[in-house]
Amino acid sequence: MLVVVSDTHSREESKLQGRTAEAVREADLVIHVGDFYREPVLDAFESAARTLRGVYGNNDDAAIRDRLPEVLTVEYEGVRFTVTHRHRSGDTGLVMLARERDADAVICGHSHRPRFDDSGALPILNPGSHAQPRGNRPAHAELEPASEGASALTGSLVTPGGEVFEEFRIDP
């Protein structure tokens, strides 16, 4: 399973609770889309996850920026993702960035609003924030291979309480 989290905004801990904590521990790969805030939070995620890949966000301190890139390309089960915290040119800029990197989909954060949008040229996934939802549902994303031998992924947006409130599919 691939788990995607973002926008923790903590000084000392991962703020992982409930299903979000379980998913991070169970996942083959965890992607954090930035705004850990302080380096001990990055360390906590590295301790909790089997494999963590991440990017820095606009609120991350210098120590995190020294350890993580601004943009990352990650492949999971045959699907190639461009990962970045935000892009100043909105969805169009995100898609252009992903196309430059030959990606099948984009993962971003920053807005704290969980969403999956496949209405444009490439699917865009924002897992929201499990820790600081700012008026949105607290959330993370979980993705699994769609079926044996297929490179498609099925995914869901899930609350820390375990409620699935949106399901989606990414077909490269």
Order of alpha helices (4+ residues) and beta strands (2+ residues): beta-alpha-beta-alpha-beta-alpha-beta-beta-alpha-beta-beta-beta-beta-beta-beta
